[in-house]
Amino acid sequence: MADCCIPLDSDQAGFTPVGRQSSDTATPTLHCPHCQTKGKSVDTQTVKAQLAVSLETLRSNQYRFCAAARCPVVYYAEDVPQIYTEKDLRQRVFQKAGRDLNVTICYCFSMTLADLKSNNLQPPAITAIERVNAGIQAGQCACDIRNPQGSCCLGNLRAALTHIRQE
């Protein structure tokens, strides 16, 4: 979690739907095949944990996470033309949900944007950041697996709280 607390860029837009996968080989790519945003490398274990489809569909050991809000691609392979969208996952992805209040923003501690807006956290006096930091210190964090981006949610939480305060 070396990149913990760094929010991913999610303001890229635009996409053109393409097929899910092909047996053709492709030149390794660091950029999303839909929106051309440079994706963040994620551990294959994270992809496996997030997928709701059969793991027999995996064709690569090198996947990237596309954080672009308006792009349907969540994961794409670097070495073969293969993508996974939110429909292929077990849960919704914060970066793809815009400002949907019911989307989870912290996957380890089950916090939604609605929780942040209403300060509906337990105990009430604790802030979201304090709660996550306490969980990390207690060894209760599993962002590398539970968070679709494969890293800590603190950057996302901070960005969301800043946005909420500015509203």
Secondary structure, DSSP 8 states (H G I E B T S, - for coil): -TTTT--------------SB-SS-----SB-TTT--B-EEE-HHHHHHHB-S-GGG---S-EEE---TT--EEEEESSSSBEEEGGGBSS--GGGSTT-TTSEEETTTTEEHHHHHHT--SSTTS-HHHHHHHHHHTT---HHHHSTTSS-SHHHHHHHHHHHHH-
